[in-house]
Amino acid sequence: MKRISLQYKISLKDFKDAYEHHWKSKKLGTKANIITSMAGILVAFVISLYNVIAGVVVLSISCILFAITLLRNFLYRKSYLDSPKFAKEIKVIFSDETIQTETAVGKSELTWDIYSSFTETKDYFLLYMSKNSFSIVPKSALKNNEALEDFRSLIKKKIKR
């Protein structure tokens, strides 16, 4: 039985980057949302030449999308700062049977079935518990290529994508 012990701290930048990747994977990244909302605003002005009510509806939706996108960074920051688990280092032991975690808010022992899927980015592994809820494991916590490959192999075996 292989055990992979990791110790890491999730920074605000890590948190924001991981969530931006999450939204990009759903085609809702910040750049895409801003481009879409700007295009919607232009379309709304054209539509309003023919139908004012339809133009106002499209303009309203586009402005809401734009506002939500701009608020996203504020919401990421607030969510990060409000979560005490990010205040200190996170310690995790991944084994074939369980995942043991220790954070600033306590200890837990979880089974692998808590995770429904995972994705890998350039800098992180995102282990999904639901469609929009995930654990962030920074690749920097894995000290070398062998540890990275061992971890990748373990999660591929334990989490069905």
Secondary structure as the mmCIF struct_conf table of DSSP 4:
data_model
#
loop_
_struct_conf.conf_type_id
_struct_conf.id
_struct_conf.beg_label_comp_id
_struct_conf.beg_label_asym_id
_struct_conf.beg_label_seq_id
_struct_conf.end_label_comp_id
_struct_conf.end_label_asym_id
_struct_conf.end_label_seq_id
STRN STRN1 ILE A 4 TYR A 8
HELX_RH_AL_P HELX_RH_AL_P1 LEU A 12 SER A 25
TURN_TY1_P TURN_TY1_P1 LYS A 26 LYS A 27
HELX_RH_AL_P HELX_RH_AL_P2 THR A 30 SER A 48
TURN_TY1_P TURN_TY1_P2 LEU A 49 TYR A 50
HELX_RH_AL_P HELX_RH_AL_P3 VAL A 52 ASP A 82
HELX_RH_3T_P HELX_RH_3T_P1 PRO A 84 PHE A 86
BEND BEND1 ALA A 87 LYS A 88
STRN STRN2 ILE A 90 PHE A 94
BEND BEND2 ASP A 96 GLU A 97
STRN STRN3 THR A 98 THR A 103
TURN_TY1_P TURN_TY1_P3 ALA A 104 VAL A 105
STRN STRN4 GLY A 106 THR A 111
HELX_RH_3T_P HELX_RH_3T_P2 TRP A 112 ILE A 114
STRN STRN5 SER A 117 GLU A 120
BEND BEND3 LYS A 122 ASP A 123
STRN STRN6 TYR A 124 TYR A 128
BEND BEND4 MET A 129 ASN A 132
STRN STRN7 PHE A 134 PRO A 138
HELX_RH_3T_P HELX_RH_3T_P3 LYS A 139 ALA A 141
BEND BEND5 LEU A 142 LEU A 142
BEND BEND6 ASN A 144 ASN A 144
HELX_RH_AL_P HELX_RH_AL_P4 ASN A 145 LYS A 158
BEND BEND7 ILE A 159 ILE A 159
#
